[in-house]
């Protein structure tokens, strides 16, 4: 396979990912400066799953019928425009409205880019590409906050927001250089998208789920991994600063260690892409990621906390790459947008429910026992996943076509 187009795609992903981190950190600081209320930040984080619940009811029908490259370009430019307007609002309510609109575009962009990647990258190269993509994202995890910090030194969070807008425009230009992967010349503007069609799309996804129970089950189980991680991560900063008494700068260094863990895991997967089986990747990630959370939950100092962070992010890269490749290989690209969007509703709902439960429990009780309980429950989920991916009769789902 020629790597020119995949590398261009990775470049676009990298630019967008770094910009997203700069945007997130800057927006946090802007809202905190306006309100001095942690609750206002919590509301900001709740807007994404709420946007997912609102959008995923119908977005899959659009994604699967629209030209993916054109839609990605449009969404990049759409987000750039709305992000550019954020620094000019003084009303918290208006900021929330604009962020909600941006999150709607984010929830459409993610499955759209997934379908495009699947069409662009041959099956023989998907695992290595996904490892490189994970590496690019992890670099953004490190570089994004660093760039944001530098921009805060020479300017303000508003400047960082504006530069992210330009980063999305640059990402759109990079995507414009990529090829059109659509086989059929279908365009959403030429089709009548209505409730009947959307309901029919839901039926097609349910029909696929009925005839491919194992694939759907693995997808749902991995969605639960995301749910647990999001809920536990919502307590992470409070646990580090209040329970472990880490300073803000020390906590920032701890987050950087987590980024190093992702980079290390991605590099291992990139180097040994053709030797690591998908079920092994998923199993290792599902087991050792919650182990990392448990180490962090029982930690009493920075050293053990950093060991926990590195462990969970190192093995999370295994789980992400293994599951993503499994998903691309076993869900037909024709319904991929609808499949991920519809099941994403379940994930978003559970994220809201479990995050609220963990948050309210942490308010009523100590944070550590809640964090420990959540981590142990996460480990039980990991063991369940290992059982399912180790089933001999299902090994064909994890077979790879090697060059």
C-alpha positions in Angstrom: 0.0 0.0 0.0 1.2 3.5 -0.8 1.3 5.5 2.4 0.9 9.0 0.9 -2.8 9.3 1.5 -2.8 7.6 4.9 0.0 9.9 6.1 -2.0 12.9 4.8 -5.0 11.6 6.8 -2.8 11.2 9.9 -1.6 14.7 9.4 -5.1 16.1 9.4 -6.0 14.0 12.4 -2.9 15.3 14.3 -3.6 18.9 13.6 -7.3 18.6 14.6 -6.4 16.6 17.8 -3.8 19.1 19.0 -6.2 21.9 18.3 -8.9 20.1 20.3 -6.7 19.9 23.4 -5.8 23.6 23.1 -9.5 24.4 22.7 -10.6 22.3 25.7 -8.0 23.7 28.1 -8.6 27.3 27.0 -12.4 26.9 27.3 -12.1 25.4 30.8 -10.0 28.4 31.9 -12.4 31.0 30.3 -15.5 29.5 31.9 -13.7 29.1 35.3 -12.6 32.7 35.2 -16.1 33.8 34.4 -17.8 31.8 37.1 -15.3 30.5 39.6 -17.6 27.5 39.8 -16.5 23.8 39.4 -20.2 23.1 38.6 -20.0 25.2 35.4 -17.1 23.1 34.2 -19.1 19.9 35.0 -21.9 21.2 32.8 -19.4 21.9 30.0 -18.4 18.2 30.1 -22.0 17.0 30.2 -22.7 18.9 26.9 -20.9 16.3 24.8 -22.9 13.2 25.8 -26.1 15.3 25.7 -25.2 16.3 22.1 -24.5 12.7 21.3 -28.0 11.7 22.5 -29.5 14.4 20.4 -27.5 13.8 17.3 -27.1 10.0 17.0 -30.8 9.4 16.6 -30.5 10.7 13.0 -26.9 11.3 12.1 -26.0 7.8 11.0 -28.5 8.1 8.1 -26.8 11.2 6.9 -23.3 9.9 7.3 -23.9 6.7 5.3 -25.4 8.6 2.4 -23.2 11.6 2.2 -19.8 11.9 0.6 -17.5 11.3 3.6 -14.6 13.5 2.5 -16.9 16.4 1.7 -18.7 16.0 5.0 -15.5 16.0 7.0 -14.3 19.2 5.2 -17.7 20.8 5.9 -17.6 19.8 9.6 -14.1 21.1 10.1 -15.1 24.5 8.6 -18.4 24.5 10.5 -16.5 24.0 13.8 -13.9 26.5 12.9 -16.5 29.2 12.4 -18.3 28.6 15.7 -15.1 28.2 17.7 -13.9 31.5 16.3 -17.0 33.2 17.7 -16.6 31.9 21.3 -14.2 34.6 22.6 -16.7 37.3 21.7 -19.5 36.0 23.9 -19.8 37.3 27.5 -22.9 35.3 28.4 -22.2 31.9 29.9 -25.6 30.6 28.5 -24.6 31.7 24.9 -21.2 30.0 25.3 -22.9 26.7 26.3 -25.2 27.0 23.3 -22.3 27.4 20.9 -20.3 24.6 22.6 -23.4 22.4 22.3 -23.5 23.1 18.5 -19.8 22.4 18.2 -20.3 19.1 20.0 -23.0 18.1 17.6 -20.5 18.6 14.8 -17.9 16.6 16.8 -20.3 13.7 17.2 -21.0 13.6 13.5 -17.3 14.0 12.5 -16.1 11.0 14.6 -18.1 8.2 12.9 -17.7 10.0 9.5 -13.9 9.9 9.8 -14.1 6.3 10.9 -16.0 5.2 7.8 -13.6 7.2 5.6 -10.6 5.6 7.2 -12.1 2.1 6.8 -12.7 2.8 3.1 -9.3 4.4 2.5 -7.1 1.8 4.4 -6.9 -1.8 3.1 -7.7 -4.5 5.7 -4.0 -5.6 5.6 -2.8 -2.3 6.9 -5.6 -1.2 9.3 -3.9 -2.5 12.5 -0.7 -0.6 11.7 -2.6 2.5 10.7 -4.7 2.4 13.9 -1.5 2.1 15.9 -0.1 5.2 14.1 -3.4 7.0 14.6 -3.3 6.2 18.3 0.3 7.5 18.4 -0.7 10.7 16.7 -3.5 11.2 19.2 -1.2 10.5 22.1 1.2 13.1 20.9 -1.6 15.5 20.8 -2.3 14.5 24.5 1.2 15.7 25.3 1.7 18.6 22.8 -1.8 20.1 23.1 -1.5 21.1 26.8 2.1 22.3 26.2 1.1 24.5 23.3 -1.9 25.8 25.3 0.5 26.7 28.1 2.8 28.5 25.8 -0.1 30.4 24.2 -1.3 31.4 27.7 2.2 32.8 28.4 2.3 35.0 25.2 -1.4 35.7 25.1 -4.7 34.7 26.6 -7.0 31.7 26.5 -9.0 33.6 23.9 -6.0 33.6 21.6 -5.7 29.9 22.0 -9.4 29.5 21.0 -8.9 31.6 17.9 -5.8 29.6 16.8 -7.7 26.4 17.2 -10.2 27.8 14.7 -7.4 28.2 12.2 -6.1 24.7 13.0 -9.4 23.3 11.9 -9.3 25.2 8.6 -5.8 23.8 8.0 -7.2 20.3 8.8 -9.9 20.9 6.2 -7.3 21.8 3.6 -5.4 18.6 4.3 -8.5 16.5 4.0 -9.3 18.3 0.6 -6.0 16.8 -0.7 -7.3 13.3 0.1 -9.0 11.1 -2.6 -12.7 10.6 -2.9 -13.4 7.0 -1.7 -17.1 6.8 -2.6 -18.0 4.1 -5.0 -21.5 5.2 -5.6 -22.3 8.8 -6.5 -24.8 9.2 -3.7 -25.5 12.6 -2.3 -27.8 13.4 0.6 -29.1 16.4 -1.2 -30.5 14.2 -3.9 -32.3 11.9 -1.4 -35.3 12.6 0.8 -34.2 12.1 4.4 -37.3 11.7 6.5 -38.5 9.9 9.7 -39.6 6.8 7.7 -36.1 6.4 6.2 -34.4 7.0 9.6 -36.7 4.3 11.2 -35.9 1.9 8.4 -32.1 2.5 9.0 -32.7 1.7 12.6 -34.3 -1.6 11.6 -31.4 -2.4 9.3 -29.0 -1.9 12.2 -31.1 -4.1 14.5 -31.3 -6.7 11.8 -27.5 -6.7 11.5 -27.2 -6.9 15.3 -29.5 -10.0 15.4 -27.5 -11.8 12.8 -24.1 -10.7 14.2 -24.7 -11.0 17.9 -21.1 -11.6 18.8 -19.8 -8.5 16.9 -22.6 -6.4 18.6 -21.8 -7.8 22.0 -18.1 -7.0 21.7 -19.0 -3.4 20.6 -21.3 -3.0 23.6 -18.7 -4.4 26.0 -16.1 -2.0 24.7 -18.6 0.9 25.0 -18.9 0.0 28.7 -15.1 0.4 28.9 -15.5 3.9 27.7 -18.3 4.5 30.2 -16.3 3.3 33.2 -13.2 5.3 32.1 -15.2 8.5 31.6 -16.9 8.1 35.0 -13.6 7.4 36.8 -11.8 10.2 34.9 -14.4 12.7 36.2 -13.1 12.1 39.7 -9.4 12.0 38.7 -8.5 15.6 39.3 -10.3 15.7 42.7 -8.7 12.4 43.7 -5.2 13.6 42.8 -5.5 17.1 44.4 -7.7 16.3 47.5 -6.8 12.7 48.4 -3.2 12.6 47.3 -2.6 16.3 48.0 -0.8 16.8 44.7 -0.2 20.4 43.5 -1.7 21.6 40.2 1.7 21.5 38.6 2.4 17.9 39.9 -1.0 16.8 38.7 -0.1 18.3 35.3 3.1 16.2 35.3 1.1 13.1 36.2 -1.1 13.7 33.1 2.0 14.0 31.0 3.1 10.6 32.3 -0.2 9.2 31.1 0.6 10.6 27.7 4.0 8.9 27.7 2.2 5.6 28.5 -0.1 6.0 25.4 2.9 6.9 23.2 4.8 3.9 24.4 1.9 1.5 23.9 1.2 2.9 20.4 4.9 2.5 19.4 4.9 -1.2 20.6 1.7 -1.8 18.5 3.2 0.0 15.5 6.4 -2.1 15.6 4.6 -5.4 16.1 1.4 -4.8 14.2 1.5 -8.0 12.2 2.5 -10.2 15.2 -0.1 -9.1 17.8 -3.5 -10.8 17.4 -6.6 -8.6 17.8 -8.1 -10.8 20.6 -4.8 -10.6 22.5 -4.7 -6.8 22.2 -8.3 -6.5 23.4 -7.8 -9.0 26.2 -4.6 -7.3 27.5 -6.1 -3.9 27.3 -9.4 -4.9 29.0 -7.5 -6.5 31.9 -4.6 -4.2 32.5 -6.3 -0.8 32.0 -8.5 -1.3 35.1 -5.5 -2.7 36.9 -3.9 0.7 36.3 -7.0 2.4 37.7 -6.8 0.1 40.8 -3.1 1.0 41.3 -4.1 4.7 41.2 -7.0 4.1 43.5 -4.8 2.6 46.2 -1.9 4.9 45.7 -0.7 7.1 48.5 2.0 9.1 46.8 3.1 10.5 43.4 5.2 7.4 42.5 2.4 4.9 42.8 0.0 7.3 41.1 2.3 7.7 38.2 2.8 3.9 37.9 -1.0 3.5 37.8 -1.4 6.2 35.2 1.3 4.8 33.0 -0.1 1.2 33.3 -3.6 2.2 32.3 -2.7 4.4 29.4 0.0 1.9 28.0 -2.5 -0.9 27.9 -5.4 1.3 26.9 -3.6 1.8 23.5 -3.7 -2.0 23.1 -7.4 -2.1 23.7 -8.2 0.8 21.5 -6.2 -0.5 18.5 -7.4 -4.0 18.9 -11.1 -3.0 19.2 -10.9 -0.4 16.4 -9.4 -2.9 14.0 -12.0 -5.6 15.0 -14.8 -3.1 14.4 -13.5 -2.0 11.0 -13.1 -5.7 9.9 -16.4 -7.0 11.1 -19.0 -4.2 10.6 -19.9 -3.5 6.9 -18.8 -0.1 5.8 -22.2 0.5 4.2 -23.9 0.7 7.7 -20.9 1.7 9.8 -22.2 5.2 10.4 -25.6 4.1 11.5 -24.3 1.2 13.6 -21.9 3.4 15.6 -24.3 6.3 15.9 -27.2 4.2 17.1 -25.2 2.2 19.7 -23.5 5.4 20.6 -26.8 6.5 22.1 -26.6 3.7 24.7 -23.0 4.7 25.5 -23.8 8.4 26.0 -26.8 7.6 28.2 -24.7 5.3 30.4 -21.9 7.9 30.6 -24.3 10.5 31.9 -25.9 8.0 34.4 -22.6 6.6 35.7 -20.8 9.9 35.8 -23.6 11.5 37.8 -23.7 8.5 40.1 -20.0 8.6 40.8 -20.1 12.4 41.2 -23.0 12.4 43.7 -21.5 9.4 45.6 -18.2 11.2 45.9 -20.0 14.2 47.3 -21.8 12.1 50.0 -18.8 9.8 50.8 -15.0 9.9 50.5 -13.6 9.9 47.0 -11.2 7.0 47.5 -13.7 4.2 48.3 -15.9 5.3 45.4 -12.9 5.3 43.1 -11.8 1.9 44.4 -15.3 0.4 43.9 -15.5 1.8 40.4 -12.1 0.4 39.5 -12.9 -3.0 40.8 -16.2 -3.1 38.9 -14.2 -2.0 35.8 -11.9 -5.0 36.4 -14.8 -7.4 36.5 -15.9 -6.0 33.1 -12.4 -6.6 31.8 -12.5 -10.2 32.9 -15.8 -10.7 31.2 -14.3 -9.2 27.9 -11.4 -11.6 28.2 -13.7 -14.6 28.4 -15.6 -13.5 25.3 -12.5 -12.7 23.1 -10.8 -16.0 24.2 -13.7 -18.1 22.8 -12.1 -20.6 20.4 -15.2 -20.8 18.2 -15.0 -17.0 17.6 -11.4 -16.8 16.5 -12.3 -16.2 12.9 -13.5 -12.7 13.9 -10.0 -11.8 14.8 -8.2 -13.3 11.9 -6.1 -10.8 9.9 -5.2 -10.8 6.2 -1.4 -10.4 6.1 0.6 -9.1 3.1 
